[in-house]
Amino acid sequence: MKVTTKLEDIIENSLSGSTIFKQQKVLSPDHIPSRLPHREEKIKELSLAFRDLSTNMGSTSVRVVVSGPTGTGKTVTTKSFGDALKRKFNERGLRVEYIHANCHSQRTLYLLTMEIASHLKLPIPVRGLSSQEAFKIIHDYLAKRNIHLILTLDEFDYLINTSSYEDIYFLVRLYDELSSPSRHISYIFVMRDEQNLYALDRSIRDHILRNVIRLEPYKSYELKDILMDRVNEAFYPNVVPEDTVDYISNLYGHDKGGSGNARLAIEALEVAGKIAEVKNSPLVLVEHAKEANSRINVEAGEILDEIPLLDLHLLIMLKALINLQKRLKVDSVPIGKLEKEYAELCTELGEDPRRHTQIYEYVRRMKLMGILETQQSGKGMRGRTTLISLSVPITQDFEDLITRNLRMKLDNREEPV
C-alpha cells in the first residue's frame, strides 16, 4: 500500500532549512566575493591607471575601458576595485565617491544623471533642465565640496546605441565642454567589445581608447578556483564532491570548448544544488550538474527562437560562419574570412553580397541579440582583427534550423533561384 505524504508535511520539511545550502545568496550574480581569483592582475592594471589621482586629485580625469565577453568578471572586478579604491583614498583623507551605473537600465544621459544625483543625495529639478545642464549641477556640487567621483558606466555598449552623439561627446569629453579649472569626474567604461567604440566619431573614440583592460574568457582551472570559493561559502562541508566541480569547470572552461562564462558556471552549480535538494540527495553529484546544465541552457533555446525571424542575409552569414568553423575546425574566425565566405555563398545562392560596412552592422546586430560573440585577436595572429564565433554550440539541430530557414527565405524571394 502506497503511503502519501501530507501536503503540510512536505511544506514543513522544505521550510525547516536546507541540508545542502549554507548561504545560497553567495551564488547570486549580484554577490561581490572577498576574493577575485585570476583577476588580481586586472585589479593591478586598474590601480596603476588611477594612481595619479592620489597625488593630482582635482587636476586629472582618468578614463579606462574594461572589456570582455559576458561572464568574464567585468562587473564584479570593477565594483570590487571601485569600492576598495574609495576606501583607500578615504583613509588618506581624500574625498572620493564611487558609483556603478548600468547603461542597460539607464539608457540615456538624463537617466544616468538622475541615478548619480540619487546616489549623491543631490536634489535636482526633474523639469526645466536639459540632461547636460543637470550633469553640470552635479559637477559643480562635486567641485564645491572637493569630491572626486569615479563613475563606472557598465554595459556602455547600450549607451552608444541609444544616446545621441551630443550626449556621448559631452560625457566623454566633459572637460572640453565645461569651463571648470578643476577635474572631479573619472570614468571606467565597461563593454563587451571595445570595437563598438568604432561606431563613434574619432574625436570621441580616441579619447576613450587610451587605456584598455581586456578580460579573457575563463579557462577550466580558473573556473574551478572560482567555483571552489563559492562551494566553501555557499554549501555545507563535504556536500559538493570535487568531481562535480571538475565537471562544471570543464564543461564551461574556454580551453575545453566552453564559453568561459563564470556566471553560467556558478548558476549551474546553484541549480545542481537545488536539484539535489529536491531529490533528497545528501550530495550534489555530477548527474545533478548535467541536469542543471540542460536546464540553464534556456539562453540557447531563446536564440533558436530568434533564427526564423532573421533576414535572409543574416541567415547567409550564419551559414557561412558554420561552414568556416567546421572546415577550419576552429571556434572563432576572423571577420575578413567570414566576409569572403559570406560573399562566395551569396554568389552560389544568386544573391548580391552586402558591402563591408553592412557586414559589420550584421555582426553588431546579432551580437546584441546574443547569437554571436566577438573578441580581438591576440598573440599568434598577424595584425589586429575581430574574431567572430557563435554563442551556442554547433549541433546538428542548430545547423538544420539555419539551413531550413535559409531555404524558406530563398524560396519566398520575388525571383526564386
C-alpha positions as CSV (number, residue, x, y, z in Angstrom):
1,M,0.0,0.0,0.0
2,K,1.4,3.4,-1.1
3,V,1.8,6.0,1.7
4,T,1.0,9.5,0.6
5,T,2.9,12.3,2.4
6,K,0.7,15.1,3.7
7,L,0.9,18.4,1.8
8,E,1.6,20.2,5.1
9,D,4.5,17.8,5.9
10,I,6.1,18.5,2.5
11,I,5.9,22.2,3.1
12,E,7.1,21.9,6.7
13,N,10.1,19.9,5.7
14,S,11.0,22.3,2.9
15,L,10.7,25.3,5.2
16,S,12.7,23.8,8.1
17,G,16.0,24.6,6.5
18,S,18.4,23.3,3.8
19,T,20.8,20.4,4.3
20,I,22.6,21.5,1.1
21,F,22.9,25.3,1.1
22,K,24.6,27.2,3.9
23,Q,24.5,30.6,2.3
24,Q,22.7,30.4,-1.1
25,K,23.0,34.2,-1.7
26,V,26.7,33.7,-2.3
27,L,25.7,32.1,-5.7
28,S,23.7,35.2,-6.7
29,P,25.0,37.2,-9.8
30,D,24.9,40.3,-7.5
31,H,27.3,38.8,-4.9
32,I,30.6,40.5,-4.6
33,P,33.2,38.0,-3.3
34,S,36.0,38.9,-1.0
35,R,38.5,37.3,-3.4
36,L,38.7,37.5,-7.2
37,P,40.8,34.5,-8.4
38,H,42.6,35.2,-11.7
39,R,41.6,38.9,-11.8
40,E,44.4,40.1,-9.5
41,E,46.5,41.3,-12.5
42,K,43.5,43.3,-13.8
43,I,43.0,44.9,-10.4
44,K,46.6,46.0,-10.5
45,E,46.2,47.4,-14.0
46,L,43.2,49.5,-12.8
47,S,45.2,50.6,-9.7
48,L,48.0,51.8,-11.9
49,A,45.6,53.7,-14.2
50,F,44.2,55.6,-11.2
51,R,47.4,56.1,-9.3
52,D,47.8,59.8,-10.4
53,L,44.6,60.6,-8.6
54,S,46.3,60.1,-5.3
55,T,48.7,63.0,-6.0
56,N,46.9,65.1,-8.6
57,M,43.3,64.9,-7.5
58,G,41.5,67.9,-8.9
59,S,43.8,68.3,-11.9
60,T,43.3,65.0,-13.7
61,S,40.5,62.9,-15.1
62,V,41.1,59.2,-15.7
63,R,39.3,57.2,-18.4
64,V,39.7,53.4,-18.6
65,V,37.9,50.8,-20.8
66,V,37.3,47.4,-19.3
67,S,36.1,44.9,-22.0
68,G,35.4,41.3,-22.4
69,P,32.7,38.7,-23.2
70,T,29.8,38.0,-20.9
71,G,30.8,36.2,-17.7
72,T,34.4,37.2,-17.7
73,G,34.1,39.2,-14.4
74,K,33.9,42.8,-15.7
75,T,31.2,43.9,-13.3
76,V,32.5,42.2,-10.2
77,T,36.1,43.3,-10.9
78,T,35.2,46.9,-11.4
79,K,32.8,47.0,-8.5
80,S,35.3,45.4,-6.2
81,F,38.1,47.8,-7.4
82,G,35.9,50.9,-7.1
83,D,34.7,50.2,-3.6
84,A,38.2,49.3,-2.4
85,L,39.8,52.3,-4.1
86,K,37.3,54.6,-2.5
87,R,38.1,53.2,1.0
88,K,41.9,53.6,0.4
89,F,41.5,57.2,-0.8
90,N,39.2,58.0,2.1
91,E,41.8,56.5,4.5
92,R,44.3,59.0,3.1
93,G,41.9,61.9,3.8
94,L,40.8,62.3,0.1
95,R,37.2,62.7,-0.6
96,V,36.2,60.1,-3.3
97,E,32.8,58.7,-4.3
98,Y,32.3,55.6,-6.4
99,I,29.2,55.0,-8.4
100,H,28.5,51.9,-10.6
101,A,25.7,52.7,-13.1
102,N,24.3,50.2,-15.6
103,C,23.6,51.7,-19.0
104,H,21.3,48.9,-19.9
105,S,18.9,50.2,-17.2
106,Q,19.8,53.9,-17.5
107,R,20.0,54.2,-21.3
108,T,20.1,58.0,-21.6
109,L,22.2,60.7,-20.2
110,Y,19.2,62.0,-18.3
111,L,18.5,58.7,-16.6
112,L,22.2,58.4,-15.7
113,T,22.2,61.9,-14.3
114,M,19.2,61.1,-12.1
115,E,21.0,57.9,-10.9
116,I,24.1,59.8,-10.0
117,A,22.2,62.6,-8.2
118,S,20.2,60.0,-6.2
119,H,23.4,58.3,-5.1
120,L,24.9,61.7,-4.0
121,K,21.6,62.6,-2.3
122,L,21.6,65.8,-4.5
123,P,18.1,67.1,-5.3
124,I,17.9,68.1,-9.0
125,P,14.7,69.6,-10.5
126,V,13.0,67.0,-12.6
127,R,11.8,69.5,-15.2
128,G,13.1,72.6,-16.9
129,L,16.7,71.4,-17.3
130,S,18.5,69.6,-20.1
131,S,20.5,66.4,-19.3
132,Q,23.7,68.3,-19.8
133,E,22.6,71.2,-17.5
134,A,21.7,68.7,-14.8
135,F,25.1,67.0,-15.2
136,K,26.8,70.3,-14.8
137,I,25.0,70.8,-11.5
138,I,26.4,67.5,-10.3
139,H,29.9,68.6,-11.3
140,D,29.5,72.0,-9.5
141,Y,28.4,70.1,-6.4
142,L,31.5,67.9,-6.5
143,A,33.8,70.9,-7.2
144,K,32.4,72.9,-4.3
145,R,33.0,70.0,-1.9
146,N,36.3,69.0,-3.4
147,I,34.9,65.4,-4.1
148,H,36.2,63.3,-6.9
149,L,33.7,60.9,-8.5
150,I,34.8,57.6,-10.1
151,L,31.9,56.7,-12.3
152,T,31.7,53.2,-13.8
153,L,29.4,53.0,-16.9
154,D,28.6,49.3,-17.1
155,E,27.3,47.9,-20.4
156,F,28.4,51.2,-22.1
157,D,27.7,49.4,-25.4
158,Y,24.0,50.1,-24.9
159,L,24.5,53.8,-24.2
160,I,26.4,54.1,-27.5
161,N,23.4,52.6,-29.4
162,T,20.7,54.5,-27.6
163,S,22.0,58.0,-26.9
164,S,22.7,60.9,-29.2
165,Y,26.1,61.8,-30.4
166,E,26.0,65.1,-28.5
167,D,25.3,63.3,-25.2
168,I,28.1,60.8,-25.7
169,Y,30.5,63.6,-26.7
170,F,29.5,65.6,-23.6
171,L,30.2,62.6,-21.3
172,V,33.5,61.5,-22.8
173,R,34.9,65.0,-23.4
174,L,33.4,66.6,-20.3
175,Y,36.3,68.9,-19.7
176,D,36.2,70.3,-23.2
177,E,32.6,71.3,-22.6
178,L,33.0,72.7,-19.1
179,S,34.9,75.8,-18.2
180,S,35.9,74.3,-14.9
181,P,39.6,74.7,-13.9
182,S,39.5,71.5,-11.8
183,R,38.5,68.0,-12.7
184,H,36.3,66.0,-10.4
185,I,35.0,63.0,-12.5
186,S,36.8,59.9,-13.8
187,Y,35.3,57.1,-15.8
188,I,35.5,53.3,-16.2
189,F,33.7,52.3,-19.4
190,V,32.7,48.6,-19.2
191,M,31.9,47.0,-22.5
192,R,31.6,43.6,-24.1
193,D,33.8,44.7,-27.0
194,E,35.7,47.9,-27.4
195,Q,35.2,47.5,-31.1
196,N,31.8,49.0,-30.6
197,L,33.6,52.3,-30.0
198,Y,34.4,52.4,-33.7
199,A,30.8,53.3,-34.4
200,L,31.7,56.7,-32.7
201,D,33.4,59.7,-34.1
202,R,37.2,59.5,-33.9
203,S,37.3,62.5,-31.6
204,I,35.3,60.5,-29.1
205,R,36.9,57.1,-29.7
206,D,40.5,58.3,-29.4
207,H,39.6,60.0,-26.1
208,I,38.4,56.7,-24.6
209,L,40.8,54.1,-26.1
210,R,43.9,55.4,-24.4
211,N,43.7,52.8,-21.6
212,V,42.1,49.4,-22.4
213,I,42.0,46.5,-20.0
214,R,40.7,43.3,-21.6
215,L,39.3,40.3,-19.7
216,E,39.5,37.0,-21.5
217,P,37.1,34.1,-21.0
218,Y,38.0,31.8,-18.1
219,K,39.9,28.6,-18.6
220,S,38.7,25.4,-16.8
221,Y,41.3,25.6,-14.0
222,E,40.4,29.2,-13.4
223,L,36.7,28.4,-13.2
224,K,37.5,25.6,-10.7
225,D,39.2,28.1,-8.4
226,I,36.2,30.4,-8.6
227,L,33.7,27.6,-8.0
228,M,35.6,26.2,-5.1
229,D,35.5,29.6,-3.4
230,R,31.7,29.6,-3.8
231,V,31.3,26.0,-2.7
232,N,33.2,26.7,0.5
233,E,30.9,29.7,1.3
234,A,27.5,28.6,-0.1
235,F,27.3,24.9,0.8
236,Y,27.7,22.8,3.9
237,P,31.1,21.0,4.2
238,N,31.6,17.9,2.0
239,V,28.2,18.3,0.2
240,V,29.7,19.1,-3.2
241,P,32.3,16.5,-4.3
242,E,35.3,17.7,-6.2
243,D,34.4,15.7,-9.3
244,T,31.2,17.7,-9.6
245,V,33.2,21.0,-9.6
246,D,35.6,19.4,-12.1
247,Y,32.6,18.5,-14.4
248,I,31.2,22.1,-14.3
249,S,34.6,23.7,-14.8
250,N,35.5,21.5,-17.8
251,L,32.0,22.0,-19.3
252,Y,32.3,25.8,-19.3
253,G,36.1,26.3,-19.5
254,H,37.1,28.1,-22.6
255,D,40.1,25.8,-23.1
256,K,37.7,22.9,-23.2
257,G,35.5,24.3,-25.8
258,G,33.1,26.1,-23.4
259,S,32.1,29.7,-23.2
260,G,34.5,30.6,-20.3
261,N,31.4,32.2,-18.7
262,A,31.8,32.2,-14.9
263,R,28.3,33.5,-14.4
264,L,26.8,30.4,-16.2
265,A,29.2,28.1,-14.3
266,I,28.1,29.5,-10.9
267,E,24.4,29.3,-12.0
268,A,25.0,25.6,-13.0
269,L,26.4,25.0,-9.5
270,E,23.4,26.6,-7.8
271,V,20.8,24.7,-9.9
272,A,22.6,21.4,-9.3
273,G,22.3,22.1,-5.6
274,K,18.6,22.7,-5.9
275,I,18.1,19.5,-7.9
276,A,20.0,17.6,-5.3
277,E,17.8,19.1,-2.6
278,V,14.5,18.2,-4.4
279,K,15.8,14.6,-4.9
280,N,16.7,14.4,-1.2
281,S,20.3,13.6,-2.1
282,P,22.9,14.3,0.6
283,L,25.4,15.2,-2.1
284,V,25.5,17.4,-5.2
285,L,26.5,14.8,-7.8
286,V,27.7,15.1,-11.4
287,E,24.3,13.8,-12.6
288,H,22.7,16.8,-10.9
289,A,25.2,19.1,-12.7
290,K,24.3,17.5,-16.0
291,E,20.6,18.1,-15.4
292,A,21.4,21.7,-14.3
293,N,23.3,22.4,-17.5
294,S,20.4,21.3,-19.6
295,R,18.0,23.5,-17.6
296,I,20.0,26.7,-17.7
297,N,20.7,26.5,-21.4
298,V,17.4,28.3,-21.9
299,E,19.5,31.0,-23.4
300,A,20.3,28.7,-26.3
301,G,16.6,28.0,-26.7
302,E,15.9,31.7,-26.9
303,I,18.5,32.1,-29.6
304,L,16.9,29.2,-31.6
305,D,13.6,31.1,-31.4
306,E,15.2,34.1,-33.0
307,I,16.5,32.2,-36.0
308,P,13.2,32.1,-38.0
309,L,12.9,35.9,-37.5
310,L,16.3,36.7,-39.1
311,D,16.5,38.4,-42.6
312,L,17.9,36.4,-45.5
313,H,21.4,37.9,-45.4
314,L,21.8,37.3,-41.6
315,L,21.0,33.7,-42.2
316,I,23.5,33.5,-45.1
317,M,26.1,35.0,-42.8
318,L,25.4,32.4,-40.1
319,K,25.6,29.6,-42.6
320,A,28.9,31.0,-43.8
321,L,30.2,31.1,-40.2
322,I,29.2,27.5,-39.6
323,N,30.8,26.4,-42.9
324,L,34.1,28.1,-41.9
325,Q,34.1,26.8,-38.3
326,K,33.6,23.2,-39.5
327,R,36.1,23.4,-42.4
328,L,38.8,25.1,-40.3
329,K,38.0,23.2,-37.1
330,V,38.0,26.4,-35.0
331,D,35.6,28.2,-32.7
332,S,36.3,31.7,-33.9
333,V,37.1,33.1,-37.4
334,P,38.5,36.5,-38.5
335,I,35.8,38.8,-39.8
336,G,37.7,39.1,-43.1
337,K,37.5,35.4,-43.8
338,L,33.8,35.4,-42.8
339,E,33.1,38.3,-45.2
340,K,34.8,36.4,-48.0
341,E,32.9,33.1,-47.2
342,Y,29.7,35.1,-47.0
343,A,30.3,36.7,-50.4
344,E,31.0,33.3,-52.0
345,L,27.9,31.8,-50.5
346,C,25.8,34.7,-51.7
347,T,27.1,34.1,-55.3
348,E,26.2,30.4,-55.0
349,L,22.6,31.4,-53.9
350,G,22.2,34.1,-56.5
351,E,22.3,37.0,-54.1
352,D,24.3,40.2,-54.3
353,P,26.6,40.3,-51.2
354,R,26.3,43.3,-49.0
355,R,29.0,45.9,-48.5
356,H,31.8,45.8,-45.9
357,T,30.1,48.3,-43.6
358,Q,26.8,46.3,-43.7
359,I,28.7,43.2,-42.7
360,Y,29.9,45.0,-39.5
361,E,26.3,46.1,-38.9
362,Y,25.1,42.5,-39.2
363,V,27.7,41.3,-36.7
364,R,26.8,44.1,-34.3
365,R,23.1,43.3,-34.5
366,M,23.5,39.6,-34.0
367,K,25.9,40.2,-31.1
368,L,23.3,42.4,-29.4
369,M,20.7,39.6,-29.9
370,G,23.2,37.1,-28.2
371,I,23.7,35.0,-31.3
372,L,27.3,36.0,-32.0
373,E,30.3,36.7,-29.8
374,T,33.3,38.8,-30.8
375,Q,36.8,39.3,-29.4
376,Q,40.0,40.8,-30.6
377,S,42.8,38.6,-31.9
378,G,45.7,38.0,-29.7
379,K,49.2,36.6,-30.0
380,G,49.9,34.2,-32.8
381,M,48.0,36.3,-35.4
382,R,49.4,38.9,-37.6
383,G,47.8,42.3,-37.0
384,R,44.7,43.0,-35.1
385,T,41.3,41.7,-36.3
386,T,37.9,40.9,-34.9
387,L,37.2,37.2,-34.3
388,I,33.6,36.0,-34.7
389,S,32.1,33.0,-33.0
390,L,28.6,31.5,-32.3
391,S,27.4,31.9,-28.7
392,V,25.9,28.4,-28.9
393,P,27.4,25.0,-29.8
394,I,27.0,23.9,-33.4
395,T,24.7,21.0,-33.1
396,Q,23.0,19.2,-36.0
397,D,19.7,20.6,-34.9
398,F,21.0,24.1,-34.9
399,E,22.6,23.7,-38.3
400,D,19.4,22.2,-39.7
401,L,17.4,25.1,-38.4
402,I,19.7,27.6,-40.2
403,T,19.5,25.6,-43.4
404,R,15.8,25.1,-43.3
405,N,15.0,28.8,-42.6
406,L,17.6,29.9,-45.2
407,R,15.9,27.7,-47.8
408,M,12.4,29.1,-46.9
409,K,13.7,32.7,-47.3
410,L,15.3,31.9,-50.6
411,D,12.1,30.2,-51.9
412,N,10.0,33.2,-50.9
413,R,12.1,35.7,-52.9
414,E,10.3,37.5,-55.7
415,E,12.6,35.9,-58.1
416,P,13.4,32.4,-56.8
417,V,16.7,30.8,-57.8
